[in-house]
């Protein structure tokens, strides 16, 4: 099976802190039964900067990172990201009222 879900930092933190509403939590639990979490190196760095409040939180965070497929920032990824960024601006994503 190919990559299906790329986690951003907020998604990971909300999931680890159990802040999602029950339907979302159930959906993510189902996803995790069939696929490994996928994060970028940037998300990994942001998670490692996250201040955990207890040793257990620290352990859960590191377990999540260790269980994840981390996409490193290789040159082709950086170049594609820059290309997309040049073509898309925030105004491209704004919806008219």
Secondary structure, 3 states (H helix, E strand, C coil): CCCCCECCHHHHHHHHCCCCCHHHHHHHHHHHHHCCCEEEHHHHHHHHHCCCCCHHHHHHHHHHHHHCEEECCCHHHHHHHHHHHHHCCHHHHCCCC
